[in-house]
Amino acid sequence: MIHLLRSRATAEQLTEMLEELTEYVKLAVDIKREVVAGGGELHADCETVLLEDGSKQENVWGADWWPLTKEVRYGSFINIRPGQNNPAMEILDPAVRDRVNVIVRRFFE
């Protein structure tokens, strides 16, 4: 199940987001609006939820949340953006990574 989060995830929401992959949650993070969509099988599904909610593509980045280790990982196909100087699956810009990290931790820690 994919949840659109505007505030901290509840335990119930996290459980539902973990249904698909069990160990971690795929996320799309809007670094400008500070909203997160999480859950499901693909980062692209989460990205679609944010875009339908009014996010702009250039502000949405893919990440994963690993609740047992409280780790944020920054790899996703939706991050491949040569036009934004990000030709890799990993988020390369340290400022963008830091922004994603801060937002994810605010919603999940």
N, C-alpha and C positions, 0 to 999 in steps of 0.2 A: 504494500500500500504506500502511495506517495502522499506525503503531507506537505502543505505549504505553511511554513512557519514564519510568524512575525514576532514571536517571543519564544522564550525557552521551551524546549520540547518536554512534554510530560513523559513519565515512565510508560504510560500506555501508548503514546505516539511512538516512542523509541522502539517498543516491542513490536508494533505494527510495521515500522520501517525496516526492522530486522527480519521480517518474515521471509523475504525473498532470498537473501544471501546469508543470513543467520549470524555471521561473525562481524560484518561491517555494513555500513550504510552508504550507498552512493548518494552524492549531493550535487546540486547546482546552487551556486552562491552568487547573488547579485551584490557586488561590492559597493554599488552606489546607493541602492535602496535599502541595503542591509536586511534582505529577506533570503530565506533558504527553502529549497524544495528538496526533500529527502525520501529515499525508499525506492522500491522498484528494482528492475534488473539493469537498466541503462542510465547513465548520466543524461543522455539525450532526452529520456522521458521526463526527468526532473527539469531539465532546461525548458522543455515545452510548457510545463506548468508555469514556470516563471515568465516566459514570453507571453503566454496567454493572460497573465496577470498584469502585464504592462512593462515588464523589464525590457531593456535594450540588449541586444546580442553582445555588444562589446563590453558590457558590464557583468556578464554571466560567465562564471568559471566552474569547472568540475573539480571535485575533491571527494575523498572518502573519510568517514569517521569510524575509527576502530574503538568501540566503547571499553573493551577490557583493558587496553593499554593507553587509552585516552590519546591516541595518535591521529594526526591529520596527515593524509597523503594527498599529493597534488597531481596525480596522473589521470588523464581522461582524453578520449578522442575529441571531445568538444573544446579542448584547450588548444588544438592545432589551429593556429591563426597566423599564418605568415604576414598578413596585412597589419597585424598588431605586434610584430616582432616576436612571435611565439610559434616557431616552426615545429615544436615538439609537443608530445603529450603532456609532459611536465610543465607546470607554470614556471617560466624562467625568470621573470621579473621579480626581484626580491620584495619590492613594495607591494605587488599584487599578492604574492604568497603570504606576506605578513598580514595583509588586509583579510584574506580568506581565513587565515589561522585565527585571527581575533574574532571574526564573526562566527565561525564554526564553534569555537570554544564558548562564546557567549550563549549559544543556543543549546549546547550539549554537555558542558561540564557542570 
